[in-house]
Every structure is written in C-alpha cells, then in structure tokens.
Amino acid sequence: MKLLDRYVVKQFVQIFFFGILAFILIFLIIDMMENLDDFIDKDVPAEIMAQYYLVFLPEMVRLITPVAVLLAALFTVGKMSGQNELAAIKAGGVSLYRFMVPFMVTALIISLGSVYFGGYVVPFANKEKVKIEQEYMNKSIVHAGSNIFFQDSKTRIVTIAYYDVNRYQANRVSIQEFADNDITQMLSRIDASRMVYDTTSGDWILKKATKREFGKQNESIFYYDSLALSHLNFTPEEVYKKQQKPEEMNITELKDLADSQLKSGNDPTRILIEYHTRLAYPFASFVIVLFGIPLSANKRRGGLAVQFIINVLITFIYLVLMNIAQAYGKNGVLDPVLTAWFNNIIFLVVAIGYIFTVRK
C-alpha cells in the first residue's frame, strides 16, 4: 500500500502546485488589468510594480489554496477513474475509504501549514503592500500615525491628531469622559498640545493641558503645565495596533485587539470573525477534499473539462455561503465562531452523507 500511497500523493501534489501556479497567473492578469491605470497615472516604477506583486503573492496563495486543493483532488481521482486505475484498485481489495487516506493526510498537512502561512506570513506581506499603496498609489492615505480616534473604556474617548510611534509621543490630544448611566452627558474633557508615555511609571504625561469639568449648573476649567494620568488603559504599542487594518494583523494581534475592544466596551464581533476565519479558512482544503473525492470517484462524460466546471461551481457555492454567513455574523445573528466555521460544517455534513451513497 505504501507504493500506491506514494503514487497517489505524487499525482495529487503535482496537480495542486500546477493549480496554484495557474490560478496565480489568472489572479495577476485580472489585478494588473484593474490597477494598470493607477500604475501609469502615478508613474510607478517597474521595480516597484514588481515588488508590489511580490508581496501580494502570499495573499493570492492564501485565497486560492482551497481551490487548488479541490482542483487537484477532482483531477487526480477523475483521471484515475477515467483510466480504470480506480477500478483496478478497488478490484485489488482497496476500499474507497482506504483510497482516500493519502488525500486526507496530504490535505491536512496543507491545512495546518496554511494556518501559520495565513496567520503570520500573509499579514507581514500585506503591511508591505499597504506601504507601497500609500507611498506610490495614494491609496489608504490615512496613516496609522494620524487622525487616531478610539474608545479607551465604556465612558472614555481618546482623539489624537498625530502620533509619533518611535518617540511614544502624541500631539493635539483630547480625552473625553462621559457619564456611566448616560453616554450623551459629558463629565469632563482634557485637551493637551502633547502627551508622552513614561515608561518607568506606566503613566501618560500631558503637557500644556486644559481640563474642563461640566457640572449641572456650571463649568470648571483647570490649566496644567504637566498632568499625569494613570487610569488610561492603552499603551504606546496599542495606539499603533488600534489603527492597523485587520489584513495587516497576525492572528495573535487580532486576538489581542478583540480582547482590548471587549475591555474598552466596544463590540469585538467583526474582529473575532476575522480571527476565527483565519483558523477556519485553511481547513477548507481538508473538508473540500473529503467532499471532492467521492464526487470524482465515478466515471463522467466530458473528462477533465467536467471536473474543472465542477471545481468552479463548488468554489462559487463555497464563496456565496461564506459571504452569507459573514453578513449574518457581522450583524450579530450568528456567533463569530459559527460564522467562521459555517461553510466547513455544511460541506463536511454533505460530504459525509455523500460518501455513504458512493460505491465503495
């Protein structure tokens, strides 16, 4: 059986890498057609264009890996079925379940590798991609260090005009406190020209600050050359992280951001959906193989063309279901974990049911 397993895995992996290369080429052509005008209008150098697509490759690979795995499974099994190799294997006493083992093991390895790849490698590459878009294409021009606005607690809002990441210094700062029982009632507001972080005490020090306290009948104003605040819940690193896009954050940073939002009284649903999707999407490769192998185990007219059409159809159904689940999840109808794993659960149930209907 080891010889047969090696033969199956070799065929499967070869078609998988061919699928990755083919889909990357299609992806590149479509994206270049879409962005070519921007590249020309902004006079982007050729080497920068090459660098842009080099750092865009990891995101492409992440997205198309399940599609390439499904294509490899359909083509490998379909080809073996069409050439009567599968019939000969079954005649030799090998059941469909045993025949699926090398496919499942290979797909599981790909899925586990994709978790790390999509969780850490892709976000790092996306950061470089965003930098190129900001510097050369004038996209996403609101930088992480400027126009920062976030909720620090259930009753506190912080606004920073510009933040110097290297010096741990914020300029033109406003901190607003609201009543716990009435979020429309402002209790106090502090405005400062500068705010620096004291690494020794862990306090934020406001320079040239003005504090206004709003009572029911009057307003009190206080002026400070230096005012230390120890009750703020954010650190310098968190200021920067709060402004990162989810696609630029690895799975550890996403989890920390979700915890931070929950602590400050914000709704972390969207971040949790993104976090769990990073874990669930790679396992689509494993589930889809379980779905695709029985589908190709019987001979069909049309050969490889039919297998390709089936691949496109299944991919379309998967993406539609994923978008539907995420729409419900972001609106609070589905739990974030269920939202991320919804597609895999549906395909897994259908696959298990279909396996029992296929001749073993």
C-alpha positions, 0 to 999 in steps of 0.5 A, a space after each residue: 500500500 505504501 507504493 500506491 500511497 506514494 503514487 497517489 500523493 505524487 499525482 495529487 501534489 503535482 496537480 495542486 502546485 500546477 493549480 496554484 501556479 495557474 490560478 496565480 497567473 489568472 489572479 495577476 492578469 485580472 489585478 494588473 488589468 484593474 490597477 494598470 491605470 493607477 500604475 501609469 497615472 502615478 508613474 510607478 516604477 517597474 521595480 516597484 510594480 514588481 515588488 508590489 506583486 511580490 508581496 501580494 503573492 502570499 495573499 493570492 496563495 492564501 485565497 486560492 489554496 482551497 481551490 487548488 486543493 479541490 482542483 487537484 483532488 477532482 483531477 487526480 481521482 477523475 483521471 484515475 477513474 477515467 483510466 480504470 486505475 480506480 477500478 483496478 484498485 478497488 478490484 485489488 481489495 482497496 476500499 474507497 475509504 482506504 483510497 482516500 487516506 493519502 488525500 486526507 493526510 496530504 490535505 491536512 498537512 496543507 491545512 495546518 501549514 496554511 494556518 501559520 502561512 495565513 496567520 503570520 506570513 500573509 499579514 507581514 506581506 500585506 503591511 508591505 503592500 499597504 506601504 507601497 499603496 500609500 507611498 506610490 498609489 495614494 491609496 489608504 492615505 490615512 496613516 496609522 500615525 494620524 487622525 487616531 480616534 478610539 474608545 479607551 473604556 465604556 465612558 472614555 474617548 481618546 482623539 489624537 491628531 498625530 502620533 509619533 510611534 518611535 518617540 511614544 509621543 502624541 500631539 493635539 490630544 483630547 480625552 473625553 469622559 462621559 457619564 456611566 448611566 448616560 453616554 450623551 452627558 459629558 463629565 469632563 474633557 482634557 485637551 493637551 498640545 502633547 502627551 508622552 508615555 513614561 515608561 518607568 511609571 506606566 503613566 501618560 504625561 500631558 503637557 500644556 493641558 486644559 481640563 474642563 469639568 461640566 457640572 449641572 449648573 456650571 463649568 470648571 476649567 483647570 490649566 496644567 503645565 504637566 498632568 499625569 494620568 494613570 487610569 488610561 488603559 492603552 499603551 504606546 504599542 496599542 495606539 499603533 495596533 488600534 489603527 492597523 487594518 485587520 489584513 495587516 494583523 497576525 492572528 495573535 494581534 487580532 486576538 489581542 485587539 478583540 480582547 482590548 475592544 471587549 475591555 474598552 466596551 466596544 463590540 469585538 464581533 467583526 474582529 473575532 470573525 476575522 480571527 476565527 476565519 483565519 483558523 477556519 479558512 485553511 481547513 477548507 482544503 481538508 473538508 473540500 477534499 473529503 467532499 471532492 473525492 467521492 464526487 470524482 470517484 465515478 466515471 463522467 462524460 466530458 473528462 477533465 473539462 467536467 471536473 474543472 466546471 465542477 471545481 468552479 461551481 463548488 468554489 462559487 457555492 463555497 464563496 456565496 455561503 461564506 459571504 452569507 454567513 459573514 453578513 449574518 455574523 457581522 450583524 450579530 445573528 450568528 456567533 463569530 465562531 459559527 460564522 467562521 466555521 459555517 461553510 466547513 460544517 455544511 460541506 463536511 455534513 454533505 460530504 459525509 452523507 455523500 460518501 455513504 451513497 458512493 460505491 465503495 
